[in-house]
């Protein structure tokens, strides 16, 4: 089995299944240590190419993804790949969009949608999921 994220590393979220995902601010200096195998970038404009496989989801700051189906597909891929790969979820500041995406991935992992924001705030960042519409997006995100 390959080495995944260090569960004690800052901004690494452990899901109930044991899968690990790292949240990151895309505009922050890159952390030392391991690099992702796969990343989902939640940004208002296309990011520069990375050295690892990545998907871009058009998601303006403080809002919701422009294409909900594309976002759902990207988050589902991130969840699937996190079982055996280092997966990173990143927006500009690592809080609102990243927290929202991590909460949705937590729903895919079995956390009830009405508990997912609280789960991510407790285990990732107390300020995660910044706006009322982001909270509603998570509340209506389903694992089906």
C-alpha positions in Angstrom: 0.0 0.0 0.0 1.3 3.4 -0.9 1.9 6.2 1.6 -1.1 8.5 2.0 -1.4 11.8 3.8 -0.2 12.0 7.4 -3.4 12.1 9.4 -1.7 14.5 11.9 -0.7 17.0 9.2 -2.4 20.4 9.3 -5.6 20.6 7.1 -5.9 16.8 6.6 -9.4 15.6 7.1 -10.0 12.0 8.2 -13.4 10.8 7.0 -15.4 8.2 9.0 -14.2 5.5 6.5 -10.6 6.4 7.3 -10.0 8.1 4.0 -7.7 11.1 4.2 -8.1 14.3 2.1 -6.0 17.5 2.4 -7.6 20.9 2.1 -5.4 23.8 0.9 -5.4 27.4 0.0 -4.3 27.5 -3.7 -2.8 30.9 -3.2 -0.8 29.9 -0.1 2.8 28.5 -0.3 2.8 24.9 -1.1 3.3 22.7 2.0 6.5 20.7 2.5 6.3 17.0 2.2 4.3 14.8 -0.1 2.5 16.1 -3.2 -0.9 15.1 -4.2 -1.6 12.4 -6.7 -4.9 14.1 -7.7 -6.4 17.5 -6.9 -9.7 19.3 -7.3 -9.3 23.0 -7.7 -12.4 25.1 -6.9 -11.6 28.4 -8.5 -13.2 31.3 -10.4 -10.6 30.9 -13.2 -8.6 28.0 -14.6 -5.4 27.3 -12.5 -2.0 26.9 -13.9 -1.1 23.4 -14.8 0.2 21.2 -12.0 2.7 18.4 -11.9 -0.1 16.0 -10.8 -3.4 15.1 -12.2 -6.0 17.7 -11.4 -9.6 18.8 -12.2 -10.8 22.4 -12.2 -14.3 23.2 -11.1 -15.5 26.7 -12.0 -16.6 27.9 -8.5 -16.5 31.7 -7.8 -15.4 32.8 -4.4 -18.2 32.8 -1.7 -20.6 31.2 -4.2 -21.5 27.8 -5.5 -20.2 25.8 -8.5 -21.4 27.0 -11.9 -22.0 23.4 -13.0 -23.5 21.3 -10.2 -23.1 18.1 -12.2 -19.5 18.7 -12.9 -18.8 19.6 -9.3 -20.6 16.4 -8.1 -18.6 14.3 -10.5 -15.3 15.9 -9.4 -16.1 15.4 -5.7 -17.2 11.8 -6.3 -13.9 11.1 -8.2 -11.9 12.7 -5.3 -13.7 10.5 -2.8 -13.1 7.4 -4.8 -9.5 8.1 -5.4 -8.8 9.1 -1.7 -9.0 5.4 -0.8 -5.6 4.7 -2.4 -4.2 8.1 -3.4 -3.2 11.4 -1.9 -6.1 13.8 -2.8 -6.1 17.5 -2.3 -9.1 19.9 -2.4 -8.2 23.5 -2.8 -9.8 26.9 -3.3 -8.1 30.3 -2.8 -8.2 30.4 1.0 -9.0 26.8 2.0 -12.1 27.6 3.9 -15.4 28.3 2.1 -15.3 26.4 -1.1 -12.8 23.8 0.2 -14.9 23.3 3.3 -18.1 23.0 1.3 -16.5 20.4 -1.0 -15.1 18.5 2.0 -18.5 18.5 3.6 -20.0 17.1 0.4 -17.4 14.4 0.2 -18.2 13.6 3.9 -21.8 13.0 2.7 -20.5 10.6 0.1 -18.6 8.9 2.9 -21.7 8.4 5.0 -22.0 11.5 7.1 -25.7 12.6 7.1 -26.0 15.8 5.0 -27.5 17.7 7.9 -24.4 16.9 10.0 -21.7 17.3 7.4 -20.9 21.0 7.9 -20.5 20.4 11.7 -18.3 17.4 11.0 -16.0 19.4 8.7 -15.9 22.3 11.1 -14.9 20.0 14.0 -12.3 17.9 12.1 -10.9 20.3 9.5 -11.5 24.0 10.1 -14.0 25.8 12.5 -14.6 28.4 9.8 -15.3 26.0 6.9 -18.4 26.5 4.8 -18.7 30.3 4.9 -22.1 31.3 3.5 -25.7 30.3 4.0 -26.0 29.1 0.4 -22.9 26.9 0.8 -24.5 25.4 3.9 -27.8 24.7 1.9 -25.7 23.2 -0.9 -24.3 20.7 1.5 -27.6 20.0 3.2 -29.1 19.1 -0.2 -26.1 17.1 -1.4 -26.9 13.4 -1.5 -24.8 10.3 -1.7 -27.2 8.8 -4.3 
